[in-house]
Amino acid sequence: MALPGSEYSALLAELKEVRRAGLVRLRGRALPALEAAAEAAGAPPARPPGAPIEVLLRRAVARLDAGTLRSAAEYSLGLAQGTRDWPASSRRARAASLYGVSVERFRKDQEVMVLGQVAEHIVRLAADAETGTAGVDGVDGTDGGGLGTHRTVEVRTAGRTVRLTVHVHPVDLLRDVDVIVSPSNVHFALPEAYKSSVAASLRRAAAVHGVTGEVLADPLPAELRRWAELHGTSGRAVRPGTVAATGAGALEAQGIRRIYHAAIAVPRAGTNDYDVLPTDVTRAVSRVLAVLAEEHGRHAPPLRSVCFPLLGSGRGGLSYEVSLRAVWGAVEAELARGAHWDVHFVVRTPGAAAAVERVAAGIRPAHDRRPTG
């Protein structure tokens, strides 16, 4: 079913309705333009009420530029972790804070722009489906292989077949993985919770919020300070590759039990930039696996699964391929020694997921191949 371009205004009006109602109150609401768009984009119909629309919204928002625009859309529509039942006023206030403007200014200006961008991407999703290119965003709410949000990759290492799981969605949507690795700077200073990085997303998801969105507890910074005091590193940088293990805060409700903070980013003096070396990424991953082995038997049931983001591929400046080769070098070495960890990767785009598959399979990108013989 094709979605006419003239439906843009209807989509925008219904997105405003979703913003006011929130995801938990979609049942029974008349949203014909969004329902038609979900059908046109191929959202599976056999879902609970409202689910096809939520899948559509997540796919559209995932296409926005990472950063303030995408984060504001996630908060406005209740897609950010833990916000689906927030009042509309709390979600709007949080989105406004991302732009550093008043709520009223945001309502009249940025909010219109944000929702308009989401509507445009919904139109494009429907158009892509009509031309046979739907699903390339990799956020279609399905499980299993192919272009869904979860893929399994089987690789051969040390004479045995190992299965990796690749998640194509934001890190704070992970469930039932024992350990998540969070990239950090060498001071273990967490970014503000409203930022769009992996570390900020995990800090936000681990926090405990009240019914109006206020933060009741922010456990990760407190636990990292205690870790620094215990190890005598308060007030100074640690060596790149150091790993600090903390609890998972509110993420425990999603089956996440530990967060391993990997110090890989070295701040450049006098700037807001960082340097990340692939060798430090590999050292950090080796240490992650060593800490996992140390903590394995201290928990019931024992820890056995670990998930890696693309360490250093954000502000660290590493390409997907370089980051993944640095991570995979340490993971493969551990698996070759006979370790039986359940290894996961979490990425935001199908391109990054394809890079995981290429690297794990030992395939080098065409521009990086060298003639042999």
C-alpha positions in Angstrom: 0.0 0.0 0.0 1.5 3.3 -1.1 1.3 6.4 1.1 0.6 9.6 -0.8 2.9 12.5 -0.2 -0.1 14.7 0.6 -0.4 12.7 3.9 2.5 14.6 5.4 0.2 17.1 7.1 -2.0 14.4 8.5 1.1 12.5 9.8 2.4 15.6 11.5 -1.0 16.2 13.2 -1.1 12.6 14.4 2.5 12.8 15.6 1.4 15.7 17.8 -1.3 13.6 19.1 1.1 10.8 20.0 3.3 13.3 21.7 0.4 14.5 23.8 -0.9 11.0 24.6 2.3 9.0 25.0 2.9 5.4 23.8 1.0 3.8 26.7 -2.2 5.5 25.7 -2.4 4.7 22.0 -5.0 2.0 22.4 -8.3 3.0 20.9 -7.0 6.3 19.4 -7.9 7.0 15.8 -4.5 7.5 14.0 -5.4 6.6 10.4 -2.4 8.3 8.7 0.1 6.6 11.0 -1.7 3.2 10.7 -1.6 3.5 6.9 2.0 4.4 7.0 2.8 1.5 9.2 1.0 -0.8 6.8 2.7 0.7 3.8 6.1 0.4 5.5 5.5 -3.3 6.2 5.1 -3.3 10.0 4.0 -6.7 11.1 0.2 -6.6 11.7 0.0 -9.4 14.3 1.0 -7.2 17.2 -0.6 -5.8 20.4 -2.6 -2.6 19.7 -0.4 0.4 18.9 2.7 -1.8 18.3 2.9 -1.3 14.5 2.9 2.5 15.1 5.6 2.3 17.7 7.8 0.2 15.4 7.2 2.7 12.6 8.2 5.6 14.9 11.3 3.9 16.1 12.3 3.2 12.5 11.7 6.8 11.5 13.5 8.3 14.5 16.5 5.9 13.9 17.0 7.6 10.6 17.5 11.0 12.1 21.0 12.4 12.6 22.5 11.1 15.9 22.7 13.8 18.5 20.3 16.5 19.7 17.7 16.0 16.9 17.3 12.2 17.4 17.4 12.5 21.2 14.7 15.3 21.2 12.5 13.1 19.0 12.9 10.1 21.3 12.0 12.2 24.4 9.1 14.0 22.6 7.5 10.8 21.5 8.3 8.7 24.6 10.7 6.4 22.8 13.7 7.1 25.1 14.3 4.4 27.6 12.0 4.8 30.6 9.9 7.6 29.2 7.0 5.9 27.5 4.7 6.6 30.5 6.0 10.1 31.3 3.5 13.0 31.1 3.7 15.0 27.9 4.9 18.1 29.9 7.9 16.1 31.3 8.9 14.8 28.0 8.6 18.2 26.4 10.7 19.8 29.2 13.4 17.2 28.8 13.5 17.7 25.0 13.7 21.4 25.5 16.6 21.1 27.8 18.6 19.4 25.0 18.4 22.6 23.0 18.9 24.8 26.0 15.7 26.8 25.4 12.6 27.4 27.4 9.7 25.0 27.1 7.6 27.6 25.4 10.3 28.4 22.9 10.8 24.7 22.2 7.0 24.2 21.7 6.8 26.9 19.1 10.1 26.3 17.2 12.2 23.2 17.7 9.3 20.8 18.5 7.7 21.6 15.2 11.0 21.0 13.4 11.6 17.7 15.2 8.2 16.2 14.5 8.3 17.5 11.0 11.6 15.6 10.4 10.0 12.4 11.8 7.0 12.8 9.5 9.3 13.2 6.5 11.1 10.0 7.3 7.8 8.2 7.8 6.9 9.2 4.3 10.2 8.0 3.0 9.9 4.7 4.8 6.5 4.1 3.0 8.1 5.2 -0.3 11.0 2.8 0.2 8.6 0.0 0.8 6.8 0.8 -2.5 10.2 0.6 -4.4 11.4 -2.5 -2.6 14.0 -0.9 -0.4 12.2 -1.0 2.9 14.0 -2.3 6.0 17.4 -0.9 5.2 17.4 1.1 8.4 17.5 -2.2 10.3 15.0 -1.1 13.0 11.9 -2.9 12.1 11.1 -4.5 15.4 11.6 -8.1 14.3 13.8 -10.8 15.8 15.9 -13.3 14.0 18.2 -12.9 11.1 18.0 -10.7 8.0 17.4 -7.0 8.5 15.7 -7.2 11.9 16.9 -5.8 15.1 18.8 -9.0 16.0 21.1 -11.1 13.8 23.2 -14.1 14.6 26.6 -14.6 13.0 28.4 -18.0 13.1 32.2 -17.8 12.8 34.9 -20.4 12.9 37.7 -19.9 15.4 40.2 -22.4 16.9 38.5 -25.3 15.2 35.0 -24.6 16.5 31.9 -22.6 15.5 31.0 -19.7 17.7 27.7 -17.8 17.5 27.7 -14.0 17.9 24.6 -11.9 18.3 24.4 -8.5 16.7 21.7 -6.1 18.0 20.8 -3.2 15.6 19.1 -0.7 18.0 20.0 1.8 20.7 22.1 0.4 23.6 19.4 1.1 26.2 17.0 -1.3 24.6 19.2 -4.3 25.3 17.7 -7.0 27.5 18.9 -10.2 29.2 22.6 -9.6 28.6 24.7 -10.0 31.7 27.3 -7.3 31.0 27.3 -4.2 28.8 30.6 -2.5 28.1 30.4 1.3 28.3 33.2 3.4 26.7 34.7 6.0 29.0 37.4 8.5 29.2 40.5 7.9 31.4 39.0 9.9 34.2 35.8 7.8 34.4 33.9 11.0 34.1 30.5 10.2 32.7 28.8 12.5 30.2 25.6 14.3 31.2 22.5 12.1 30.9 20.9 14.2 28.2 23.8 13.5 25.7 23.5 11.0 22.9 26.5 8.8 23.5 26.5 5.2 24.6 27.8 6.1 28.0 25.1 8.8 28.4 22.4 6.5 27.3 23.4 3.9 29.8 23.7 6.5 32.6 20.2 7.7 31.7 18.8 4.1 31.6 20.4 3.1 34.8 18.9 6.1 36.7 15.8 5.8 38.8 13.0 8.2 37.8 9.9 9.4 39.5 6.5 9.4 37.9 7.0 12.9 36.5 10.5 12.2 35.2 12.6 13.6 38.0 15.8 11.7 38.8 15.5 9.9 42.1 18.9 8.1 41.9 21.8 8.4 39.5 23.9 5.3 40.6 26.6 5.0 37.9 28.6 8.2 38.8 28.4 7.3 42.5 29.6 3.8 41.9 32.5 5.0 39.7 33.6 7.4 42.5 33.6 4.6 45.0 35.6 2.5 42.5 38.2 5.3 42.2 38.4 5.7 45.9 38.9 1.9 46.4 41.6 1.8 43.8 43.4 5.0 44.8 42.7 6.8 41.5 40.5 9.7 42.7 41.4 12.9 41.0 43.8 11.4 38.4 43.6 9.6 35.1 43.9 5.9 34.8 45.9 4.0 32.2 44.0 3.6 28.9 42.5 0.1 28.8 41.5 0.1 32.5 38.1 -1.3 33.3 35.8 -0.3 36.2 32.9 -2.7 37.0 29.7 -1.3 38.5 26.1 -2.4 39.0 23.5 -1.7 36.4 21.0 0.4 38.4 17.5 0.4 36.9 18.8 -1.6 33.9 18.5 -4.7 36.2 14.8 -4.7 35.4 15.8 -5.5 31.8 18.1 -8.4 32.8 21.3 -6.3 32.7 23.4 -7.1 35.7 26.7 -5.3 35.3 28.2 -2.4 33.4 32.0 -2.5 32.6 33.3 1.0 32.0 36.3 0.8 29.6 38.7 3.7 29.7 39.7 4.2 26.1 39.4 8.0 25.5 42.2 10.4 26.3 41.0 14.0 26.4 43.0 16.6 24.5 44.1 19.4 26.8 42.2 22.6 26.2 39.6 21.1 23.8 36.4 19.0 23.9 38.0 16.3 21.8 39.4 12.9 22.6 42.1 10.6 21.2 41.3 6.8 21.0 44.0 4.3 19.9 43.0 0.9 18.5 45.6 -0.7 20.8 43.9 0.8 23.8 40.6 -0.6 22.6 42.1 -4.1 22.3 43.7 -3.8 25.7 40.3 -2.7 27.2 38.4 -5.6 25.7 41.0 -8.0 27.0 40.6 -6.5 30.4 36.8 -6.7 30.1 37.0 -10.4 29.5 39.4 -10.8 32.4 37.1 -9.0 34.7 34.2 -11.1 33.4 36.2 -14.3 34.3 36.9 -12.9 37.8 33.3 -12.0 38.5 31.7 -15.0 36.7 31.2 -17.2 39.7 30.3 -14.4 42.2 26.8 -14.1 40.8 23.9 -16.4 40.7 23.4 -17.5 38.0 27.0 -17.0 36.9 27.7 -14.2 34.4 28.2 -15.5 30.9 27.1 -12.9 28.3 28.8 -9.7 27.4 27.8 -7.0 24.8 30.2 -4.6 23.1 29.3 -1.3 21.3 31.6 0.0 18.6 34.3 1.3 21.1 35.9 4.5 19.9 33.7 4.9 16.8 31.9 8.0 18.0 33.8 11.1 19.1 36.9 8.9 19.3 37.0 9.0 15.5 37.7 5.4 14.7 35.9 3.9 11.7 33.6 0.9 12.2 36.1 -1.4 10.6 39.0 -0.2 12.7 37.0 -0.3 16.0 35.7 -3.7 15.3 39.0 -5.2 14.4 40.4 -3.8 17.6 37.6 -5.4 19.6 37.5 -8.6 17.7 41.2 -9.2 18.1 40.8 -9.5 21.8 37.5 -11.4 21.6 38.9 -14.0 19.1 42.0 -14.5 21.2 39.8 -15.3 24.2 37.6 -17.6 22.3 40.6 -19.4 20.8 41.8 -20.2 24.3 38.5 -22.1 24.8 36.4 -19.5 26.6 32.7 -20.0 26.2 31.3 -16.5 26.6 28.1 -15.5 24.9 29.3 -12.5 22.9 27.0 -9.7 21.6 27.5 -6.5 19.7 25.2 -3.5 19.7 25.2 -1.1 16.8 22.8 1.6 15.5 22.9 1.0 11.7 22.8 -1.9 9.3 26.1 -0.7 7.9 27.8 -1.2 11.3 26.1 -4.6 11.6 27.5 -5.6 8.2 30.9 -4.5 9.4 30.6 -6.9 12.4 29.8 -9.7 10.1 32.7 -8.9 7.7 35.3 -8.6 10.5 34.2 -11.7 12.3 34.4 -13.6 9.1 37.9 -12.3 8.4 36.8 -10.4 5.3 38.7 -7.1 4.7 36.9 -4.2 2.9 37.8 -3.9 -0.7 39.8 -0.6 -0.2 41.9 -2.3 2.5 42.9 -5.4 0.5 46.4 -5.9 -0.7 47.6 -8.1 -3.6 49.1 -11.3 -2.7 51.9 -13.3 -4.4 
